Amino acid sequence: MTNEEAFKHLESVEFSGHANVASGLRVFLTYVEGSEPYRCLYDQADKEPVFDRLCVLAATHEDELRENINDTAVAAYLCLLNGTQWNDKAKAQVSAYSPPGKWFWARRVVKEM
């Protein structure tokens, strides 16, 4: 699986729908971290493409009245960047685009990190 294929899958409505049935952060993380696209990106030594993708998604606002459509993917990318040189920059990027109610999973992942 290529990085682009992994990004496409993690950003899909299908993946988000499956992840969003989680009853809590632990279940969410178990689902996300166990997925093939996540493992593919996790095994990559260079995490800069993940950080770059997170920045693009974090800055995208589809609907100002609803949760950010990219919340699940951004949360997955935050997990991938945890413990890397990109960790603090990733958290700051999400915080910069954090109007109340826009991030559900991403905010929880940041708090957990």
CYANA upper distance limits for C-alpha pairs under 8 A (distance plus 0.5 A):
  1 MET  CA      5 GLU  CA      6.61
  1 MET  CA      6 ALA  CA      7.09
  1 MET  CA     37 PRO  CA      7.86
  1 MET  CA     40 CYS  CA      7.27
  2 THR  CA      6 ALA  CA      6.73
  2 THR  CA     40 CYS  CA      8.28
  3 ASN  CA      7 PHE  CA      6.57
  3 ASN  CA     40 CYS  CA      8.00
  3 ASN  CA     41 LEU  CA      7.04
  4 GLU  CA      8 LYS  CA      6.58
  5 GLU  CA      9 HIS  CA      6.71
  5 GLU  CA     37 PRO  CA      8.13
  6 ALA  CA     10 LEU  CA      6.65
  6 ALA  CA     36 GLU  CA      8.47
  6 ALA  CA     37 PRO  CA      4.91
  6 ALA  CA     38 TYR  CA      7.51
  6 ALA  CA     40 CYS  CA      7.51
  6 ALA  CA     41 LEU  CA      7.53
  7 PHE  CA     11 GLU  CA      6.52
  7 PHE  CA     37 PRO  CA      7.87
  8 LYS  CA     12 SER  CA      6.61
  9 HIS  CA     15 PHE  CA      7.16
  9 HIS  CA     37 PRO  CA      7.26
 10 LEU  CA     15 PHE  CA      6.47
 10 LEU  CA     16 SER  CA      7.96
 10 LEU  CA     37 PRO  CA      7.25
 10 LEU  CA     38 TYR  CA      8.01
 10 LEU  CA     72 THR  CA      8.27
 10 LEU  CA     73 ALA  CA      5.96
 10 LEU  CA     76 ALA  CA      8.15
 11 GLU  CA     15 PHE  CA      7.50
 11 GLU  CA     16 SER  CA      7.67
 11 GLU  CA     70 ASN  CA      7.22
 11 GLU  CA     72 THR  CA      7.96
 11 GLU  CA     73 ALA  CA      5.69
 12 SER  CA     16 SER  CA      6.82
 13 VAL  CA     17 GLY  CA      6.44
 14 GLU  CA     18 HIS  CA      6.82
 15 PHE  CA     19 ALA  CA      6.64
 16 SER  CA     20 ASN  CA      6.39
 16 SER  CA     72 THR  CA      6.15
 16 SER  CA     73 ALA  CA      7.96
 17 GLY  CA     21 VAL  CA      7.33
 18 HIS  CA     22 ALA  CA      8.34
 19 ALA  CA     28 PHE  CA      6.38
 19 ALA  CA     31 TYR  CA      6.99
 19 ALA  CA     32 VAL  CA      7.42
 19 ALA  CA     72 THR  CA      7.78
 20 ASN  CA     28 PHE  CA      7.84
 20 ASN  CA     72 THR  CA      8.21
 22 ALA  CA     27 VAL  CA      5.96
 22 ALA  CA     28 PHE  CA      5.61
 23 SER  CA     27 VAL  CA      6.92
 23 SER  CA     28 PHE  CA      7.94
 24 GLY  CA     28 PHE  CA      6.70
 25 LEU  CA     29 LEU  CA      6.50
 25 LEU  CA    105 TRP  CA      8.00
 25 LEU  CA    108 ARG  CA      7.63
 25 LEU  CA    109 VAL  CA      8.23
 26 ARG  CA     30 THR  CA      6.61
 27 VAL  CA     31 TYR  CA      6.75
 28 PHE  CA     32 VAL  CA      6.67
 29 LEU  CA     33 GLU  CA      6.20
 30 THR  CA     34 GLY  CA      6.38
 31 TYR  CA     35 SER  CA      6.89
 32 VAL  CA     38 TYR  CA      7.19
 32 VAL  CA     76 ALA  CA      6.98
 33 GLU  CA     38 TYR  CA      6.35
 33 GLU  CA     39 ARG  CA      7.29
 33 GLU  CA     76 ALA  CA      8.23
 34 GLY  CA     38 TYR  CA      7.58
 34 GLY  CA     39 ARG  CA      7.43
 35 SER  CA     39 ARG  CA      6.81
 36 GLU  CA     40 CYS  CA      6.59
 37 PRO  CA     41 LEU  CA      6.85
 38 TYR  CA     42 TYR  CA      6.45
 38 TYR  CA     76 ALA  CA      7.95
 38 TYR  CA     80 LEU  CA      8.20
 39 ARG  CA     43 ASP  CA      6.57
 40 CYS  CA     44 GLN  CA      7.29
 41 LEU  CA     47 LYS  CA      8.35
 41 LEU  CA     50 VAL  CA      8.30
 41 LEU  CA     80 LEU  CA      8.04
 42 TYR  CA     80 LEU  CA      6.56
 47 LYS  CA     51 PHE  CA      6.95
 47 LYS  CA     80 LEU  CA      8.36
 47 LYS  CA     81 LEU  CA      7.39
 47 LYS  CA     84 THR  CA      8.41
 47 LYS  CA     86 TRP  CA      8.21
 48 GLU  CA     52 ASP  CA      6.60
 48 GLU  CA     86 TRP  CA      8.04
 49 PRO  CA     53 ARG  CA      6.63
 50 VAL  CA     54 LEU  CA      6.65
 50 VAL  CA     77 TYR  CA      6.77
 50 VAL  CA     80 LEU  CA      8.21
 50 VAL  CA     81 LEU  CA      8.07
 51 PHE  CA     55 CYS  CA      6.77
 51 PHE  CA     77 TYR  CA      7.79
 51 PHE  CA     81 LEU  CA      7.76
 51 PHE  CA     86 TRP  CA      7.22
 51 PHE  CA     90 ALA  CA      7.09
 52 ASP  CA     56 VAL  CA      7.03
 53 ARG  CA     57 LEU  CA      6.79
 54 LEU  CA     58 ALA  CA      6.39
 54 LEU  CA     73 ALA  CA      8.50
 54 LEU  CA     74 VAL  CA      6.24
 54 LEU  CA     77 TYR  CA      6.76
 54 LEU  CA     78 LEU  CA      8.28
 54 LEU  CA     90 ALA  CA      7.81
 55 CYS  CA     59 ALA  CA      6.80
 55 CYS  CA     90 ALA  CA      8.08
 55 CYS  CA     93 GLN  CA      6.97
 55 CYS  CA     94 VAL  CA      8.39
 56 VAL  CA     60 THR  CA      7.06
 57 LEU  CA     70 ASN  CA      6.65
 57 LEU  CA     74 VAL  CA      7.37
 58 ALA  CA     70 ASN  CA      7.84
 58 ALA  CA     74 VAL  CA      7.41
 58 ALA  CA     93 GLN  CA      7.47
 58 ALA  CA     94 VAL  CA      6.34
 58 ALA  CA     97 TYR  CA      6.86
 59 ALA  CA     97 TYR  CA      6.90
 60 THR  CA     68 ASN  CA      8.49
 60 THR  CA     70 ASN  CA      8.46
 61 HIS  CA     68 ASN  CA      6.87
 61 HIS  CA     69 ILE  CA      8.31
 62 GLU  CA     68 ASN  CA      7.37
 62 GLU  CA     69 ILE  CA      7.33
 63 ASP  CA     67 GLU  CA      8.19
 63 ASP  CA     68 ASN  CA      7.71
 66 ARG  CA    101 GLY  CA      7.92
 66 ARG  CA    102 LYS  CA      7.00
 67 GLU  CA     71 ASP  CA      7.87
 67 GLU  CA    101 GLY  CA      6.50
 67 GLU  CA    102 LYS  CA      4.63
 67 GLU  CA    103 TRP  CA      6.42
 67 GLU  CA    104 PHE  CA      7.71
 68 ASN  CA    102 LYS  CA      5.56
 68 ASN  CA    103 TRP  CA      6.55
 70 ASN  CA     74 VAL  CA      6.50
 71 ASP  CA     75 ALA  CA      6.57
 71 ASP  CA    102 LYS  CA      8.39
 71 ASP  CA    103 TRP  CA      6.18
 71 ASP  CA    104 PHE  CA      7.16
 71 ASP  CA    105 TRP  CA      6.75
 71 ASP  CA    106 ALA  CA      6.41
 72 THR  CA     76 ALA  CA      6.76
 72 THR  CA    105 TRP  CA      6.77
 72 THR  CA    106 ALA  CA      7.48
 73 ALA  CA     77 TYR  CA      6.68
 74 VAL  CA     78 LEU  CA      6.60
 74 VAL  CA    106 ALA  CA      6.62
 75 ALA  CA     79 CYS  CA      6.87
 75 ALA  CA    105 TRP  CA      6.26
 75 ALA  CA    106 ALA  CA      4.68
 75 ALA  CA    107 ARG  CA      8.33
 75 ALA  CA    109 VAL  CA      6.69
 76 ALA  CA     80 LEU  CA      6.86
 76 ALA  CA    106 ALA  CA      8.47
 77 TYR  CA     81 LEU  CA      6.73
 78 LEU  CA     82 ASN  CA      6.67
 78 LEU  CA     87 ASN  CA      7.85
 78 LEU  CA     90 ALA  CA      7.04
 78 LEU  CA     91 LYS  CA      7.79
 78 LEU  CA    106 ALA  CA      7.83
 78 LEU  CA    109 VAL  CA      7.53
 78 LEU  CA    110 VAL  CA      7.85
 79 CYS  CA    109 VAL  CA      7.57
 81 LEU  CA     85 GLN  CA      8.27
 81 LEU  CA     86 TRP  CA      6.39
 81 LEU  CA     87 ASN  CA      5.70
 81 LEU  CA     90 ALA  CA      7.83
 82 ASN  CA     86 TRP  CA      8.13
 82 ASN  CA     87 ASN  CA      5.58
 82 ASN  CA    113 MET  CA      7.28
 83 GLY  CA     87 ASN  CA      6.53
 86 TRP  CA     90 ALA  CA      6.43
 87 ASN  CA     91 LYS  CA      6.88
 88 ASP  CA     92 ALA  CA      6.67
 89 LYS  CA     93 GLN  CA      6.57
 90 ALA  CA     94 VAL  CA      6.90
 91 LYS  CA     95 SER  CA      6.65
 91 LYS  CA    110 VAL  CA      6.76
 92 ALA  CA     96 ALA  CA      6.56
 93 GLN  CA     97 TYR  CA      7.30
 94 VAL  CA     98 SER  CA      6.75
 94 VAL  CA    106 ALA  CA      8.20
 98 SER  CA    102 LYS  CA      6.69
 98 SER  CA    103 TRP  CA      7.25
103 TRP  CA    107 ARG  CA      6.18
104 PHE  CA    108 ARG  CA      7.18
105 TRP  CA    109 VAL  CA      6.65
106 ALA  CA    110 VAL  CA      6.70
107 ARG  CA    111 LYS  CA      6.79
108 ARG  CA    112 GLU  CA      6.68
109 VAL  CA    113 MET  CA      6.63
